[in-house]
Amino acid sequence: MNSNRKPIIAGNWKMYKTASEALALVNGLKSELVGVRDSDVEAVVCPPFTALYAVSTLLQESNIQLGAQNVHWEKEGAFTGEIAAPMLKELAVRYAIVGHSERRQFFGETNEGVNKRAKAALANGIRPIICVGEMLAQREAGQTEAVVRDQVTGGLAGFTKDAMLDVVIAYEPVWAIGTGKTATPAQAQEVHAFIRELLAAMFDSVVAAKVRIQYGGSVKAANAKELMSQADIDGALVGGASLEPKGFADIIKATL
Ligand code: PEP
């Protein structure tokens, strides 16, 4: 971490938790986070769409922010099953995950679509968390940087320097997601530094120094501190370990 960038820990609940289960989880998390200041760390929860309204109400004036797990690029229209940015904005959603590897793998999302989704989020005052990361076979073939470069440049195509200040990038090696296999802090740092260099080349060094880059992939309380101690790791995108209040709160507190 670097003191110029406020750490951000986001919980991706994926397709877990009904609305009532979500409320119980958020109530537990609020208790665990009493005394944690949002000026020190941003804590974000990204429940399924069906729980956003209930959770939004519960999070009013709390030190936890609300995120969504995806967002469509059109403001409305005939796109069955999709959710538009103005719908999220009305629920006080502040962040939206875009391009998660599960969306890319199972729902055919492309860099171009990720780019459009991220732009729509920004246009509605929602900060996109743009996910990038290589698959195991790509890492083994020495293609990690090429894959990540493609996803970062494609996902951020046409972004202005100003817009970049509201963008969060999540580096999530696909082989580490939900597998219990975390990248070592050194492996993660290497790719984070590469992404930051890429941002400097695409925008400038001021932008690169300001953009927050999260690590994701089997982060838990036990490994969070070491990962966060790396110079270019500014937080975490957490799946499984965000479904339990104490474990998630401990990851948030590991940034303090
Ligand atoms: C994720 O879903 O983004 C993720 C990193 O999952 P997990 O923490 O379970 O590996």
py3Dmol code that shows the C-alpha trace and the ligand (Angstrom):
import py3Dmol

protein = """\
ATOM      1  CA  MET A   1       0.000   0.000   0.000  1.00  0.00           C
ATOM      2  CA  ASN A   2       0.959   3.588  -0.404  1.00  0.00           C
ATOM      3  CA  SER A   3      -0.326   6.357   1.857  1.00  0.00           C
ATOM      4  CA  ASN A   4      -1.313   8.445  -1.181  1.00  0.00           C
ATOM      5  CA  ARG A   5      -3.981   5.892  -2.099  1.00  0.00           C
ATOM      6  CA  LYS A   6      -6.837   5.046   0.254  1.00  0.00           C
ATOM      7  CA  PRO A   7      -7.194   1.258   0.517  1.00  0.00           C
ATOM      8  CA  ILE A   8     -10.398  -0.258  -0.778  1.00  0.00           C
ATOM      9  CA  ILE A   9     -11.711  -3.671   0.214  1.00  0.00           C
ATOM     10  CA  ALA A  10     -14.758  -4.868  -1.718  1.00  0.00           C
ATOM     11  CA  GLY A  11     -16.789  -7.990  -1.047  1.00  0.00           C
ATOM     12  CA  ASN A  12     -18.139  -9.758  -4.113  1.00  0.00           C
ATOM     13  CA  TRP A  13     -20.982 -11.901  -2.815  1.00  0.00           C
ATOM     14  CA  LYS A  14     -21.526 -13.500  -6.239  1.00  0.00           C
ATOM     15  CA  MET A  15     -24.800 -15.502  -6.365  1.00  0.00           C
ATOM     16  CA  TYR A  16     -25.038 -15.922  -2.606  1.00  0.00           C
ATOM     17  CA  LYS A  17     -27.490 -14.478  -0.054  1.00  0.00           C
ATOM     18  CA  THR A  18     -31.192 -13.806  -0.329  1.00  0.00           C
ATOM     19  CA  ALA A  19     -32.304 -10.313   0.674  1.00  0.00           C
ATOM     20  CA  SER A  20     -32.977 -11.368   4.271  1.00  0.00           C
ATOM     21  CA  GLU A  21     -29.670 -13.227   4.515  1.00  0.00           C
ATOM     22  CA  ALA A  22     -27.969 -10.139   3.102  1.00  0.00           C
ATOM     23  CA  LEU A  23     -29.430  -7.968   5.844  1.00  0.00           C
ATOM     24  CA  ALA A  24     -28.145 -10.345   8.508  1.00  0.00           C
ATOM     25  CA  LEU A  25     -24.673 -10.292   6.956  1.00  0.00           C
ATOM     26  CA  VAL A  26     -24.605  -6.495   6.750  1.00  0.00           C
ATOM     27  CA  ASN A  27     -25.822  -6.124  10.325  1.00  0.00           C
ATOM     28  CA  GLY A  28     -23.009  -8.414  11.447  1.00  0.00           C
ATOM     29  CA  LEU A  29     -20.485  -6.473   9.403  1.00  0.00           C
ATOM     30  CA  LYS A  30     -21.656  -3.128  10.769  1.00  0.00           C
ATOM     31  CA  SER A  31     -21.067  -4.366  14.309  1.00  0.00           C
ATOM     32  CA  GLU A  32     -17.616  -5.667  13.409  1.00  0.00           C
ATOM     33  CA  LEU A  33     -16.671  -2.337  11.838  1.00  0.00           C
ATOM     34  CA  VAL A  34     -17.714  -0.002  14.635  1.00  0.00           C
ATOM     35  CA  GLY A  35     -14.877   2.486  15.067  1.00  0.00           C
ATOM     36  CA  VAL A  36     -13.364   1.862  11.608  1.00  0.00           C
ATOM     37  CA  ARG A  37     -13.253   5.191   9.793  1.00  0.00           C
ATOM     38  CA  ASP A  38     -14.135   5.429   6.134  1.00  0.00           C
ATOM     39  CA  SER A  39     -11.480   8.105   5.856  1.00  0.00           C
ATOM     40  CA  ASP A  40      -8.903   5.327   6.491  1.00  0.00           C
ATOM     41  CA  VAL A  41     -10.307   2.515   4.363  1.00  0.00           C
ATOM     42  CA  GLU A  42     -13.194   2.137   1.957  1.00  0.00           C
ATOM     43  CA  ALA A  43     -15.284  -0.942   2.699  1.00  0.00           C
ATOM     44  CA  VAL A  44     -17.685  -1.975  -0.054  1.00  0.00           C
ATOM     45  CA  VAL A  45     -20.218  -4.804  -0.272  1.00  0.00           C
ATOM     46  CA  CYS A  46     -21.546  -6.050  -3.618  1.00  0.00           C
ATOM     47  CA  PRO A  47     -24.652  -8.150  -2.961  1.00  0.00           C
ATOM     48  CA  PRO A  48     -26.792  -9.731  -5.692  1.00  0.00           C
ATOM     49  CA  PHE A  49     -29.161  -7.289  -7.420  1.00  0.00           C
ATOM     50  CA  THR A  50     -32.169  -8.659  -5.499  1.00  0.00           C
ATOM     51  CA  ALA A  51     -30.667  -7.515  -2.194  1.00  0.00           C
ATOM     52  CA  LEU A  52     -29.452  -4.064  -3.255  1.00  0.00           C
ATOM     53  CA  TYR A  53     -32.538  -2.150  -2.167  1.00  0.00           C
ATOM     54  CA  ALA A  54     -32.669  -3.683   1.306  1.00  0.00           C
ATOM     55  CA  VAL A  55     -28.931  -3.373   1.853  1.00  0.00           C
ATOM     56  CA  SER A  56     -28.905   0.199   0.571  1.00  0.00           C
ATOM     57  CA  THR A  57     -31.421   1.196   3.219  1.00  0.00           C
ATOM     58  CA  LEU A  58     -29.404  -0.481   5.949  1.00  0.00           C
ATOM     59  CA  LEU A  59     -26.150   1.160   4.857  1.00  0.00           C
ATOM     60  CA  GLN A  60     -27.396   4.747   4.989  1.00  0.00           C
ATOM     61  CA  GLU A  61     -24.956   6.829   7.023  1.00  0.00           C
ATOM     62  CA  SER A  62     -22.719   3.852   7.690  1.00  0.00           C
ATOM     63  CA  ASN A  63     -19.004   3.412   7.034  1.00  0.00           C
ATOM     64  CA  ILE A  64     -19.742   0.790   4.351  1.00  0.00           C
ATOM     65  CA  GLN A  65     -20.508   1.553   0.715  1.00  0.00           C
ATOM     66  CA  LEU A  66     -22.704  -0.288  -1.726  1.00  0.00           C
ATOM     67  CA  GLY A  67     -21.533  -1.915  -4.948  1.00  0.00           C
ATOM     68  CA  ALA A  68     -23.192  -3.916  -7.716  1.00  0.00           C
ATOM     69  CA  GLN A  69     -21.795  -6.972  -9.478  1.00  0.00           C
ATOM     70  CA  ASN A  70     -22.342  -5.693 -12.997  1.00  0.00           C
ATOM     71  CA  VAL A  71     -23.982  -2.880 -14.973  1.00  0.00           C
ATOM     72  CA  HIS A  72     -25.269  -2.602 -18.533  1.00  0.00           C
ATOM     73  CA  TRP A  73     -24.097   0.110 -20.942  1.00  0.00           C
ATOM     74  CA  GLU A  74     -27.512   1.332 -22.080  1.00  0.00           C
ATOM     75  CA  LYS A  75     -29.555   3.564 -19.800  1.00  0.00           C
ATOM     76  CA  GLU A  76     -32.674   1.465 -20.457  1.00  0.00           C
ATOM     77  CA  GLY A  77     -34.070  -0.776 -23.159  1.00  0.00           C
ATOM     78  CA  ALA A  78     -34.920  -4.265 -24.329  1.00  0.00           C
ATOM     79  CA  PHE A  79     -32.061  -6.115 -22.627  1.00  0.00           C
ATOM     80  CA  THR A  80     -33.755  -8.878 -20.679  1.00  0.00           C
ATOM     81  CA  GLY A  81     -31.921  -9.777 -17.510  1.00  0.00           C
ATOM     82  CA  GLU A  82     -29.633  -6.741 -17.496  1.00  0.00           C
ATOM     83  CA  ILE A  83     -29.533  -3.815 -15.043  1.00  0.00           C
ATOM     84  CA  ALA A  84     -28.892  -0.188 -16.090  1.00  0.00           C
ATOM     85  CA  ALA A  85     -26.667   2.315 -14.313  1.00  0.00           C
ATOM     86  CA  PRO A  86     -29.492   4.792 -13.460  1.00  0.00           C
ATOM     87  CA  MET A  87     -31.293   1.927 -11.666  1.00  0.00           C
ATOM     88  CA  LEU A  88     -28.217   1.391  -9.526  1.00  0.00           C
ATOM     89  CA  LYS A  89     -27.631   5.083  -8.992  1.00  0.00           C
ATOM     90  CA  GLU A  90     -31.116   5.489  -7.515  1.00  0.00           C
ATOM     91  CA  LEU A  91     -30.202   2.871  -4.894  1.00  0.00           C
ATOM     92  CA  ALA A  92     -27.060   4.791  -3.883  1.00  0.00           C
ATOM     93  CA  VAL A  93     -24.770   2.230  -5.488  1.00  0.00           C
ATOM     94  CA  ARG A  94     -21.259   3.739  -5.550  1.00  0.00           C
ATOM     95  CA  TYR A  95     -19.240   0.959  -7.209  1.00  0.00           C
ATOM     96  CA  ALA A  96     -19.879  -1.654  -9.891  1.00  0.00           C
ATOM     97  CA  ILE A  97     -17.707  -4.667 -10.610  1.00  0.00           C
ATOM     98  CA  VAL A  98     -17.227  -5.081 -14.362  1.00  0.00           C
ATOM     99  CA  GLY A  99     -15.460  -7.783 -16.334  1.00  0.00           C
ATOM    100  CA  HIS A 100     -15.239 -10.283 -13.491  1.00  0.00           C
ATOM    101  CA  SER A 101     -13.606 -13.455 -14.807  1.00  0.00           C
ATOM    102  CA  GLU A 102     -16.820 -15.402 -14.146  1.00  0.00           C
ATOM    103  CA  ARG A 103     -18.652 -12.965 -16.442  1.00  0.00           C
ATOM    104  CA  ARG A 104     -15.938 -13.323 -19.075  1.00  0.00           C
ATOM    105  CA  GLN A 105     -15.791 -17.139 -18.757  1.00  0.00           C
ATOM    106  CA  PHE A 106     -19.448 -18.064 -18.411  1.00  0.00           C
ATOM    107  CA  PHE A 107     -21.309 -15.157 -20.020  1.00  0.00           C
ATOM    108  CA  GLY A 108     -19.018 -14.248 -22.890  1.00  0.00           C
ATOM    109  CA  GLU A 109     -18.133 -10.732 -21.776  1.00  0.00           C
ATOM    110  CA  THR A 110     -15.470  -9.101 -23.894  1.00  0.00           C
ATOM    111  CA  ASN A 111     -13.034  -6.242 -23.321  1.00  0.00           C
ATOM    112  CA  GLU A 112     -15.226  -4.081 -25.533  1.00  0.00           C
ATOM    113  CA  GLY A 113     -18.319  -4.795 -23.445  1.00  0.00           C
ATOM    114  CA  VAL A 114     -16.360  -4.230 -20.245  1.00  0.00           C
ATOM    115  CA  ASN A 115     -15.286  -0.854 -21.613  1.00  0.00           C
ATOM    116  CA  LYS A 116     -18.885   0.141 -22.415  1.00  0.00           C
ATOM    117  CA  ARG A 117     -20.153  -1.015 -19.032  1.00  0.00           C
ATOM    118  CA  ALA A 118     -17.430   0.885 -17.192  1.00  0.00           C
ATOM    119  CA  LYS A 119     -18.174   4.060 -19.150  1.00  0.00           C
ATOM    120  CA  ALA A 120     -21.894   3.813 -18.395  1.00  0.00           C
ATOM    121  CA  ALA A 121     -21.121   3.398 -14.705  1.00  0.00           C
ATOM    122  CA  LEU A 122     -18.902   6.496 -14.682  1.00  0.00           C
ATOM    123  CA  ALA A 123     -21.495   8.538 -16.553  1.00  0.00           C
ATOM    124  CA  ASN A 124     -23.855   7.822 -13.657  1.00  0.00           C
ATOM    125  CA  GLY A 125     -21.442   8.602 -10.861  1.00  0.00           C
ATOM    126  CA  ILE A 126     -20.677   4.931 -10.174  1.00  0.00           C
ATOM    127  CA  ARG A 127     -17.039   3.891  -9.920  1.00  0.00           C
ATOM    128  CA  PRO A 128     -16.207   0.804 -11.955  1.00  0.00           C
ATOM    129  CA  ILE A 129     -14.032  -1.938 -10.480  1.00  0.00           C
ATOM    130  CA  ILE A 130     -12.549  -3.349 -13.675  1.00  0.00           C
ATOM    131  CA  CYS A 131     -11.342  -6.929 -13.268  1.00  0.00           C
ATOM    132  CA  VAL A 132      -8.407  -8.327 -15.204  1.00  0.00           C
ATOM    133  CA  GLY A 133      -6.337 -11.468 -14.831  1.00  0.00           C
ATOM    134  CA  GLU A 134      -4.850 -14.438 -16.606  1.00  0.00           C
ATOM    135  CA  MET A 135      -5.926 -18.061 -16.611  1.00  0.00           C
ATOM    136  CA  LEU A 136      -3.569 -20.771 -15.361  1.00  0.00           C
ATOM    137  CA  ALA A 137      -2.643 -21.998 -18.844  1.00  0.00           C
ATOM    138  CA  GLN A 138      -1.850 -18.431 -19.878  1.00  0.00           C
ATOM    139  CA  ARG A 139       0.434 -17.932 -16.871  1.00  0.00           C
ATOM    140  CA  GLU A 140       2.166 -21.225 -17.577  1.00  0.00           C
ATOM    141  CA  ALA A 141       2.661 -20.196 -21.204  1.00  0.00           C
ATOM    142  CA  GLY A 142       4.296 -16.936 -20.093  1.00  0.00           C
ATOM    143  CA  GLN A 143       1.376 -14.852 -21.373  1.00  0.00           C
ATOM    144  CA  THR A 144       0.364 -13.107 -18.141  1.00  0.00           C
ATOM    145  CA  GLU A 145       1.554  -9.632 -19.160  1.00  0.00           C
ATOM    146  CA  ALA A 146       0.147  -9.901 -22.678  1.00  0.00           C
ATOM    147  CA  VAL A 147      -3.290 -10.953 -21.380  1.00  0.00           C
ATOM    148  CA  VAL A 148      -3.376  -8.296 -18.690  1.00  0.00           C
ATOM    149  CA  ARG A 149      -2.172  -5.635 -21.149  1.00  0.00           C
ATOM    150  CA  ASP A 150      -4.972  -6.545 -23.533  1.00  0.00           C
ATOM    151  CA  GLN A 151      -7.624  -6.414 -20.817  1.00  0.00           C
ATOM    152  CA  VAL A 152      -6.374  -3.141 -19.339  1.00  0.00           C
ATOM    153  CA  THR A 153      -5.981  -1.321 -22.658  1.00  0.00           C
ATOM    154  CA  GLY A 154      -9.280  -2.713 -23.980  1.00  0.00           C
ATOM    155  CA  GLY A 155     -11.203  -2.030 -20.785  1.00  0.00           C
ATOM    156  CA  LEU A 156      -9.898   1.539 -20.523  1.00  0.00           C
ATOM    157  CA  ALA A 157     -10.057   2.504 -24.198  1.00  0.00           C
ATOM    158  CA  GLY A 158     -11.154   6.119 -24.609  1.00  0.00           C
ATOM    159  CA  PHE A 159     -10.976   6.975 -20.908  1.00  0.00           C
ATOM    160  CA  THR A 160      -9.827  10.459 -19.980  1.00  0.00           C
ATOM    161  CA  LYS A 161      -7.238  11.140 -17.286  1.00  0.00           C
ATOM    162  CA  ASP A 162      -9.983  12.684 -15.147  1.00  0.00           C
ATOM    163  CA  ALA A 163     -12.211   9.642 -15.470  1.00  0.00           C
ATOM    164  CA  MET A 164      -9.329   7.405 -14.392  1.00  0.00           C
ATOM    165  CA  LEU A 165      -9.382   8.930 -10.922  1.00  0.00           C
ATOM    166  CA  ASP A 166     -12.716   7.162 -10.358  1.00  0.00           C
ATOM    167  CA  VAL A 167     -11.596   3.828 -11.732  1.00  0.00           C
ATOM    168  CA  VAL A 168     -10.453   0.905  -9.613  1.00  0.00           C
ATOM    169  CA  ILE A 169      -8.653  -2.020 -11.240  1.00  0.00           C
ATOM    170  CA  ALA A 170      -8.801  -5.477  -9.696  1.00  0.00           C
ATOM    171  CA  TYR A 171      -6.035  -7.874 -10.655  1.00  0.00           C
ATOM    172  CA  GLU A 172      -7.487 -11.326 -10.183  1.00  0.00           C
ATOM    173  CA  PRO A 173      -5.500 -14.255 -11.503  1.00  0.00           C
ATOM    174  CA  VAL A 174      -8.255 -16.655 -12.544  1.00  0.00           C
ATOM    175  CA  TRP A 175      -6.393 -19.647 -11.093  1.00  0.00           C
ATOM    176  CA  ALA A 176      -6.554 -18.030  -7.645  1.00  0.00           C
ATOM    177  CA  ILE A 177     -10.287 -17.265  -7.600  1.00  0.00           C
ATOM    178  CA  GLY A 178     -12.254 -19.545  -5.306  1.00  0.00           C
ATOM    179  CA  THR A 179      -9.479 -22.134  -5.369  1.00  0.00           C
ATOM    180  CA  GLY A 180      -7.764 -21.415  -2.072  1.00  0.00           C
ATOM    181  CA  LYS A 181      -4.568 -20.808  -4.116  1.00  0.00           C
ATOM    182  CA  THR A 182      -3.433 -17.241  -3.557  1.00  0.00           C
ATOM    183  CA  ALA A 183      -0.784 -15.604  -5.685  1.00  0.00           C
ATOM    184  CA  THR A 184       2.257 -15.026  -3.518  1.00  0.00           C
ATOM    185  CA  PRO A 185       2.636 -11.381  -2.486  1.00  0.00           C
ATOM    186  CA  ALA A 186       5.640 -11.151  -4.838  1.00  0.00           C
ATOM    187  CA  GLN A 187       3.709 -12.656  -7.779  1.00  0.00           C
ATOM    188  CA  ALA A 188       0.821 -10.255  -7.201  1.00  0.00           C
ATOM    189  CA  GLN A 189       3.105  -7.238  -6.746  1.00  0.00           C
ATOM    190  CA  GLU A 190       4.878  -8.007 -10.011  1.00  0.00           C
ATOM    191  CA  VAL A 191       1.634  -7.792 -12.003  1.00  0.00           C
ATOM    192  CA  HIS A 192       0.367  -4.765 -10.040  1.00  0.00           C
ATOM    193  CA  ALA A 193       3.592  -2.908 -10.840  1.00  0.00           C
ATOM    194  CA  PHE A 194       3.205  -3.916 -14.487  1.00  0.00           C
ATOM    195  CA  ILE A 195      -0.359  -2.523 -14.538  1.00  0.00           C
ATOM    196  CA  ARG A 196       0.817   0.722 -12.970  1.00  0.00           C
ATOM    197  CA  GLU A 197       3.550   1.095 -15.599  1.00  0.00           C
ATOM    198  CA  LEU A 198       0.961   0.448 -18.257  1.00  0.00           C
ATOM    199  CA  LEU A 199      -1.260   3.189 -16.817  1.00  0.00           C
ATOM    200  CA  ALA A 200       1.683   5.583 -16.860  1.00  0.00           C
ATOM    201  CA  ALA A 201       2.232   4.798 -20.539  1.00  0.00           C
ATOM    202  CA  MET A 202      -1.481   5.080 -21.402  1.00  0.00           C
ATOM    203  CA  PHE A 203      -2.181   8.216 -19.347  1.00  0.00           C
ATOM    204  CA  ASP A 204       0.676   9.672 -17.305  1.00  0.00           C
ATOM    205  CA  SER A 205       2.620   9.029 -14.138  1.00  0.00           C
ATOM    206  CA  VAL A 206       0.303  11.226 -12.039  1.00  0.00           C
ATOM    207  CA  VAL A 207      -2.720   9.140 -13.020  1.00  0.00           C
ATOM    208  CA  ALA A 208      -0.765   5.916 -12.561  1.00  0.00           C
ATOM    209  CA  ALA A 209       0.213   6.946  -9.043  1.00  0.00           C
ATOM    210  CA  LYS A 210      -3.403   7.650  -8.111  1.00  0.00           C
ATOM    211  CA  VAL A 211      -5.333   4.675  -9.507  1.00  0.00           C
ATOM    212  CA  ARG A 212      -6.068   2.014  -6.940  1.00  0.00           C
ATOM    213  CA  ILE A 213      -5.307  -1.570  -7.903  1.00  0.00           C
ATOM    214  CA  GLN A 214      -6.899  -4.318  -5.841  1.00  0.00           C
ATOM    215  CA  TYR A 215      -5.722  -7.896  -5.663  1.00  0.00           C
ATOM    216  CA  GLY A 216      -8.311 -10.666  -5.776  1.00  0.00           C
ATOM    217  CA  GLY A 217      -8.039 -14.421  -5.471  1.00  0.00           C
ATOM    218  CA  SER A 218      -8.583 -16.353  -2.252  1.00  0.00           C
ATOM    219  CA  VAL A 219      -7.847 -13.373  -0.007  1.00  0.00           C
ATOM    220  CA  LYS A 220      -8.616 -14.095   3.623  1.00  0.00           C
ATOM    221  CA  ALA A 221      -7.785 -12.600   6.991  1.00  0.00           C
ATOM    222  CA  ALA A 222      -4.698 -14.810   7.294  1.00  0.00           C
ATOM    223  CA  ASN A 223      -3.018 -13.604   4.083  1.00  0.00           C
ATOM    224  CA  ALA A 224      -4.425 -10.068   3.736  1.00  0.00           C
ATOM    225  CA  LYS A 225      -1.774  -8.201   5.692  1.00  0.00           C
ATOM    226  CA  GLU A 226       1.147  -9.576   3.697  1.00  0.00           C
ATOM    227  CA  LEU A 227      -0.579  -8.911   0.376  1.00  0.00           C
ATOM    228  CA  MET A 228      -1.507  -5.364   1.435  1.00  0.00           C
ATOM    229  CA  SER A 229       2.064  -4.654   2.481  1.00  0.00           C
ATOM    230  CA  GLN A 230       3.140  -4.728  -1.190  1.00  0.00           C
ATOM    231  CA  ALA A 231       3.838  -1.300  -2.679  1.00  0.00           C
ATOM    232  CA  ASP A 232       1.304  -1.467  -5.520  1.00  0.00           C
ATOM    233  CA  ILE A 233      -1.499  -3.447  -3.859  1.00  0.00           C
ATOM    234  CA  ASP A 234      -4.152  -0.995  -2.685  1.00  0.00           C
ATOM    235  CA  GLY A 235      -6.825  -3.316  -1.398  1.00  0.00           C
ATOM    236  CA  ALA A 236      -8.657  -6.486  -2.240  1.00  0.00           C
ATOM    237  CA  LEU A 237     -11.643  -7.827  -4.093  1.00  0.00           C
ATOM    238  CA  VAL A 238     -12.844 -10.653  -1.887  1.00  0.00           C
ATOM    239  CA  GLY A 239     -15.241 -13.441  -2.811  1.00  0.00           C
ATOM    240  CA  GLY A 240     -15.729 -16.340  -0.404  1.00  0.00           C
ATOM    241  CA  ALA A 241     -14.278 -14.616   2.654  1.00  0.00           C
ATOM    242  CA  SER A 242     -16.683 -11.678   2.290  1.00  0.00           C
ATOM    243  CA  LEU A 243     -19.666 -13.884   3.138  1.00  0.00           C
ATOM    244  CA  GLU A 244     -18.894 -13.958   6.834  1.00  0.00           C
ATOM    245  CA  PRO A 245     -18.804 -10.711   8.884  1.00  0.00           C
ATOM    246  CA  LYS A 246     -15.805 -11.349  11.120  1.00  0.00           C
ATOM    247  CA  GLY A 247     -13.565 -12.724   8.357  1.00  0.00           C
ATOM    248  CA  PHE A 248     -14.385  -9.843   6.017  1.00  0.00           C
ATOM    249  CA  ALA A 249     -13.992  -7.236   8.763  1.00  0.00           C
ATOM    250  CA  ASP A 250     -10.581  -8.688   9.626  1.00  0.00           C
ATOM    251  CA  ILE A 251      -9.478  -8.237   6.003  1.00  0.00           C
ATOM    252  CA  ILE A 252     -10.650  -4.610   6.113  1.00  0.00           C
ATOM    253  CA  LYS A 253      -8.807  -4.067   9.390  1.00  0.00           C
ATOM    254  CA  ALA A 254      -5.641  -5.590   7.895  1.00  0.00           C
ATOM    255  CA  THR A 255      -5.263  -2.360   5.888  1.00  0.00           C
ATOM    256  CA  LEU A 256      -5.152  -0.133   8.983  1.00  0.00           C
TER     257      LEU A 256
END
"""
ligand_1 = """\
10
PEP
C -13.755 -12.928 -6.589
O -14.847 -13.435 -6.749
O -13.500 -11.854 -7.130
C -12.775 -13.618 -5.751
C -11.569 -13.122 -5.667
O -13.199 -14.767 -5.122
P -12.414 -15.540 -3.934
O -11.997 -14.519 -2.917
O -13.434 -16.497 -3.376
O -11.248 -16.226 -4.551
"""
view = py3Dmol.view(width=600, height=400)
view.addModel(protein, "pdb")
view.setStyle({"model": 0}, {"cartoon": {"style": "trace"}})
view.addModel(ligand_1, "xyz")
view.setStyle({"model": 1}, {"stick": {}})
view.zoomTo()
view.show()
